[in-house]
Amino acid sequence: MTGAKVGSGETGPDTDSHIVFLTRALKTPVIRESFSRLADQAREESWTHEQYLAAVLDRQVTAREASGTSMRIASAHFPAAKTLEEFNFDYQPSARRDVVANLGTTNFITAGDNVVLLGPPGTGKTHLAIGLGIRAAHAGHRVIFATAAQWITRLHTAHAAGALDQELIKLRRYPLLIIDEVGYIPFEGDAGNLFFQLVASRYEHASLIVTSNMPFARWGDVFGDDVIAGAMIDRLVHHAEVLSLKGDSYRTKSRRKTGTTKQ
């Protein structure tokens, strides 16, 4: 054998090839790509064995976490990539920075609490919902984003197939669901009951973020039943942070500045 033996304290082609073999077996491609370069750096800077091992493992863990975050963001089906850092608090002072910063820790998800964002169209509700959802994905939580109409369609399909209970159990495995645009389209038929079952199934178990252009007093009109709406709101806000956003539409204001508002 022309190379150094593993564990001999020497390096050589056999050692390197064995490490490559081990990284393939362990499915750690980042270690395979970085171990030699880091070994050179370790020798130059006189690292201890423990420091070298920590550096190699850190590269792999960092890459794996980044990959997991990307997968969680992609599978959440956000309509756009909007972060909390990009939110314009100067335009929307009713969104208190300290409250949003606290929500951005995602501790509310760990506690199984909810977030409700109310306000007129264009005041930043969806942006905040997506931003919190992306923070959740970075924190390791699985997220699903959909509009209220899309959620109702999904639940109605499961109900028609006799699989509503199974669908609700499946959804409860997701720490965070985001329901956007409650109130933009009035619901008909059994939609109110289906929506209530979704909220009730997650009560004190898993988190919801809900955005709505309607105040709670109008939700009876949205769902066509004051009793169902009241019961739903009661469960939704029992453990929740409710933010009421105010002002004109940010989108309309931006178009006015550029002179593109339709007359």
TAQUIMO-V28425 format. One record per residue. N is the residue number from 1. RES is the residue in one letter. SS is DSSP state (h for helix, s for strand, l for the rest). PHI is phi in radians with two decimals (999 if undefined). Layout:
# TAQUIMO-V28425
[[N,RES,SS,PHI] [N,RES,SS,PHI]]
This chain:
# TAQUIMO-V28425
[[1,M,l,999] [2,T,l,-1.51] [3,G,l,-1.54] [4,A,l,-1.36] [5,K,l,-1.34] [6,V,l,-1.12] [7,G,l,1.58] [8,S,l,-1.46] [9,G,l,1.52] [10,E,l,-1.90] [11,T,l,-2.09] [12,G,l,3.14] [13,P,h,-1.05] [14,D,h,-1.17] [15,T,h,-1.10] [16,D,h,-1.07] [17,S,h,-1.16] [18,H,h,-1.18] [19,I,h,-1.10] [20,V,h,-1.05] [21,F,h,-1.05] [22,L,h,-1.15] [23,T,h,-1.18] [24,R,h,-1.20] [25,A,h,-1.12] [26,L,h,-1.51] [27,K,l,1.00] [28,T,l,-2.16] [29,P,h,-1.10] [30,V,h,-1.18] [31,I,h,-1.10] [32,R,h,-1.03] [33,E,h,-1.39] [34,S,h,-1.99] [35,F,h,-1.10] [36,S,h,-1.21] [37,R,h,-1.10] [38,L,h,-1.19] [39,A,h,-1.13] [40,D,h,-1.08] [41,Q,h,-1.13] [42,A,h,-1.10] [43,R,h,-1.18] [44,E,h,-1.14] [45,E,h,-1.80] [46,S,l,0.99] [47,W,l,-1.20] [48,T,l,-1.35] [49,H,h,-1.01] [50,E,h,-1.14] [51,Q,h,-1.15] [52,Y,h,-1.12] [53,L,h,-1.07] [54,A,h,-1.10] [55,A,h,-1.14] [56,V,h,-1.13] [57,L,h,-1.15] [58,D,h,-1.07] [59,R,h,-1.06] [60,Q,h,-1.16] [61,V,h,-1.12] [62,T,h,-1.05] [63,A,h,-1.14] [64,R,h,-1.16] [65,E,h,-1.14] [66,A,h,-1.11] [67,S,h,-1.14] [68,G,h,-1.12] [69,T,h,-1.10] [70,S,h,-1.06] [71,M,h,-1.15] [72,R,h,-1.16] [73,I,h,-1.16] [74,A,h,-1.12] [75,S,h,-1.33] [76,A,h,-1.33] [77,H,l,1.10] [78,F,l,-1.12] [79,P,l,-1.26] [80,A,l,-2.78] [81,A,l,-1.65] [82,K,l,-2.22] [83,T,l,-1.90] [84,L,h,-1.13] [85,E,h,-1.11] [86,E,h,-1.53] [87,F,l,-1.21] [88,N,l,-1.57] [89,F,l,-1.22] [90,D,l,-1.17] [91,Y,l,-1.34] [92,Q,l,-2.10] [93,P,l,-1.18] [94,S,l,-1.22] [95,A,l,-1.55] [96,R,l,-1.13] [97,R,h,-1.02] [98,D,h,-1.16] [99,V,h,-1.19] [100,V,h,-1.13] [101,A,h,-1.08] [102,N,h,-1.15] [103,L,h,-1.12] [104,G,l,-1.15] [105,T,l,-1.28] [106,T,l,1.14] [107,N,h,-1.10] [108,F,h,-1.11] [109,I,h,-1.26] [110,T,h,-1.03] [111,A,l,-1.44] [112,G,l,1.30] [113,D,l,-1.56] [114,N,s,-2.04] [115,V,s,-2.29] [116,V,s,-2.12] [117,L,s,-2.02] [118,L,s,-1.98] [119,G,l,2.71] [120,P,l,-1.09] [121,P,l,-1.05] [122,G,l,1.42] [123,T,l,-1.75] [124,G,l,1.80] [125,K,h,-1.10] [126,T,h,-1.15] [127,H,h,-1.01] [128,L,h,-1.12] [129,A,h,-1.09] [130,I,h,-1.16] [131,G,h,-1.03] [132,L,h,-1.19] [133,G,h,-1.13] [134,I,h,-1.17] [135,R,h,-1.04] [136,A,h,-1.08] [137,A,h,-1.09] [138,H,h,-1.13] [139,A,l,-1.44] [140,G,l,1.72] [141,H,l,-1.62] [142,R,l,-1.41] [143,V,s,-2.36] [144,I,s,-2.26] [145,F,s,-1.98] [146,A,s,-2.81] [147,T,s,-1.29] [148,A,h,-1.02] [149,A,h,-1.09] [150,Q,h,-1.17] [151,W,h,-1.11] [152,I,h,-1.10] [153,T,h,-1.05] [154,R,h,-1.11] [155,L,h,-1.20] [156,H,h,-1.12] [157,T,h,-1.08] [158,A,h,-1.14] [159,H,h,-1.12] [160,A,h,-1.11] [161,A,l,-1.55] [162,G,l,1.24] [163,A,l,-2.18] [164,L,h,-1.11] [165,D,h,-1.05] [166,Q,h,-1.14] [167,E,h,-1.16] [168,L,h,-1.15] [169,I,h,-1.13] [170,K,h,-1.08] [171,L,h,-1.18] [172,R,h,-1.21] [173,R,l,-1.30] [174,Y,l,-1.53] [175,P,l,-1.07] [176,L,s,-2.46] [177,L,s,-1.99] [178,I,s,-1.99] [179,I,s,-2.01] [180,D,s,-1.75] [181,E,s,1.19] [182,V,s,-1.18] [183,G,l,1.85] [184,Y,l,-1.24] [185,I,l,-2.25] [186,P,l,-1.09] [187,F,l,-1.64] [188,E,l,-2.22] [189,G,l,1.09] [190,D,l,-1.59] [191,A,h,-1.05] [192,G,h,-1.06] [193,N,h,-1.17] [194,L,h,-1.13] [195,F,h,-1.14] [196,F,h,-1.06] [197,Q,h,-1.11] [198,L,h,-1.12] [199,V,h,-1.11] [200,A,h,-1.14] [201,S,h,-1.17] [202,R,h,-1.76] [203,Y,l,-1.01] [204,E,l,1.07] [205,H,l,-2.11] [206,A,l,-2.62] [207,S,s,-1.66] [208,L,s,-2.24] [209,I,s,-2.03] [210,V,s,-2.15] [211,T,s,-1.99] [212,S,s,-2.68] [213,N,l,-1.53] [214,M,l,-1.90] [215,P,l,-1.17] [216,F,h,-0.98] [217,A,h,-1.09] [218,R,h,-1.75] [219,W,h,-1.19] [220,G,h,-1.08] [221,D,h,-1.19] [222,V,h,-1.10] [223,F,h,-1.68] [224,G,l,1.25] [225,D,l,-2.80] [226,D,h,-1.14] [227,V,h,-1.17] [228,I,h,-1.09] [229,A,h,-1.09] [230,G,h,-1.12] [231,A,h,-1.15] [232,M,h,-1.15] [233,I,h,-1.07] [234,D,h,-1.02] [235,R,h,-1.28] [236,L,h,-1.18] [237,V,h,-1.69] [238,H,h,-0.99] [239,H,l,-2.17] [240,A,s,-2.64] [241,E,s,-1.80] [242,V,s,-1.87] [243,L,s,-1.95] [244,S,s,-1.82] [245,L,l,-1.60] [246,K,l,-2.22] [247,G,l,1.86] [248,D,l,-1.40] [249,S,l,-1.12] [250,Y,h,-1.13] [251,R,h,-1.14] [252,T,h,-1.12] [253,K,h,-1.09] [254,S,h,-1.12] [255,R,h,-1.17] [256,R,h,-1.10] [257,K,h,-1.11] [258,T,h,-1.64] [259,G,l,1.29] [260,T,l,-1.91] [261,T,l,-1.16] [262,K,l,-1.25] [263,Q,l,-1.55]]
